[in-house]
Amino acid sequence: MPADAANPMSIDSIRLVQFTDTHLCADPLGRVRGVVTLPSLQACLQHARQRCFPADLLAVTGDLVQD
């Protein structure tokens, strides 16, 4: 339902950005399955900032830390 004067809270869609299973390590250079997790997350965040923001909802789910 489109937003209109009669119902200003209605929306057509929402923008959800989700980051999941970051597996961040205590060591900033820590690897999981060969991937240095912190720079990988930083690259994902930069990608999202350029293409997906502003977001209506940001979800961080799954395994956030490895150790």
BAMI-675893 format. One line per 10 residues: number of its first residue (from 1); their letters; for each residue x, y, z of N, C-alpha, C. Coordinates in steps of 0.02 Angstrom, whole numbers, plus 50000, padded with zeros to 5 digits. Layout:
// BAMI-675893
NUM	A	X Y Z X Y Z X Y Z ~ ... .
// end
This chain:
// BAMI-675893
1	MPADAANPMS	50043 49941 50000 50000 50000 50000 50045 50062 50000 ~ 50035 50107 49953 50076 50168 49952 50060 50215 50009 ~ 50109 50253 50030 50098 50304 50082 50054 50358 50052 ~ 50009 50383 50093 49966 50437 50071 49945 50479 50131 ~ 49910 50533 50118 49889 50579 50171 49844 50544 50222 ~ 49803 50497 50199 49756 50463 50244 49793 50415 50291 ~ 49848 50388 50268 49885 50340 50308 49960 50352 50298 ~ 49989 50403 50330 50059 50421 50319 50109 50368 50342 ~ 50088 50320 50382 50134 50269 50406 50137 50209 50359 ~ 50096 50206 50308 50099 50149 50262 50162 50155 50218 .
11	IDSIRLVQFT	50187 50098 50198 50248 50097 50156 50241 50046 50101 ~ 50278 50057 50048 50280 50008 49994 50331 49953 50008 ~ 50386 49972 50040 50438 49923 50053 50484 49950 50109 ~ 50525 49906 50133 50576 49926 50181 50643 49901 50155 ~ 50697 49934 50175 50764 49912 50156 50796 49880 50216 ~ 50809 49815 50211 50840 49776 50263 50911 49759 50241 ~ 50960 49772 50285 51029 49751 50273 51046 49702 50327 ~ 51071 49643 50308 51088 49591 50357 51160 49570 50348 ~ 51196 49567 50405 51263 49539 50407 51257 49477 50451 ~ 51281 49421 50427 51274 49360 50466 51339 49321 50466 .
21	DTHLCADPLG	51350 49286 50522 51407 49240 50529 51473 49274 50513 ~ 51487 49329 50548 51549 49365 50537 51610 49328 50563 ~ 51601 49287 50614 51656 49246 50643 51718 49288 50658 ~ 51708 49347 50687 51765 49390 50704 51809 49356 50756 ~ 51874 49364 50747 51924 49334 50792 51952 49387 50839 ~ 51977 49366 50896 52008 49413 50943 52068 49446 50910 ~ 52106 49409 50871 52162 49435 50833 52134 49467 50768 ~ 52146 49531 50757 52120 49564 50697 52142 49531 50631 ~ 52195 49491 50634 52219 49456 50574 52199 49383 50575 ~ 52154 49365 50623 52132 49296 50629 52095 49273 50567 .
31	RVRGVVTLPS	52104 49209 50551 52073 49180 50492 52025 49124 50510 ~ 51973 49119 50470 51927 49062 50474 51920 49035 50403 ~ 51940 48972 50395 51939 48941 50329 51977 48982 50277 ~ 52033 49012 50298 52075 49049 50253 52056 49122 50243 ~ 52002 49144 50272 51979 49213 50264 51995 49254 50326 ~ 52029 49311 50317 52041 49357 50373 51974 49393 50383 ~ 51942 49379 50439 51871 49398 50447 51859 49473 50456 ~ 51903 49509 50491 51890 49580 50502 51892 49620 50437 ~ 51943 49613 50395 51942 49650 50332 51884 49629 50286 ~ 51865 49566 50291 51807 49542 50252 51744 49579 50273 .
41	LQACLQHARQ	51733 49584 50338 51674 49620 50363 51679 49694 50344 ~ 51737 49724 50350 51746 49794 50332 51729 49806 50259 ~ 51749 49760 50215 51732 49766 50144 51657 49760 50133 ~ 51624 49715 50169 51552 49708 50164 51516 49771 50188 ~ 51540 49800 50243 51510 49861 50268 51518 49918 50218 ~ 51576 49924 50187 51587 49976 50137 51540 49967 50077 ~ 51534 49905 50056 51488 49889 50000 51417 49909 50018 ~ 51395 49892 50078 51327 49909 50100 51318 49984 50105 ~ 51367 50019 50131 51362 50093 50136 51353 50124 50068 ~ 51387 50099 50018 51383 50127 49951 51318 50110 49915 .
51	RCFPADLLAV	51289 50052 49930 51233 50028 49891 51166 50020 49928 ~ 51168 50017 49993 51107 49997 50030 51084 50047 50082 ~ 51120 50101 50092 51102 50147 50145 51071 50210 50114 ~ 51025 50241 50148 51005 50225 50217 50960 50162 50219 ~ 50970 50123 50270 50929 50062 50280 50876 50076 50332 ~ 50820 50042 50325 50767 50046 50375 50782 50000 50435 ~ 50818 49947 50422 50833 49898 50474 50901 49867 50459 ~ 50943 49862 50510 51007 49828 50504 51006 49770 50552 ~ 51016 49709 50526 51016 49649 50567 51085 49618 50567 ~ 51110 49602 50626 51174 49567 50633 51157 49501 50667 .
61	TGDLVQD	51167 49446 50630 51143 49381 50653 51197 49328 50648 ~ 51182 49270 50673 51227 49213 50666 51285 49215 50715 ~ 51339 49181 50696 51399 49177 50738 51440 49241 50729 ~ 51435 49286 50777 51469 49351 50771 51543 49345 50785 ~ 51562 49302 50832 51632 49294 50851 51652 49221 50843 ~ 51717 49211 50829 51743 49144 50820 51772 49116 50885 ~ 51806 49159 50923 51838 49133 50984 51822 49176 51044 .
// end
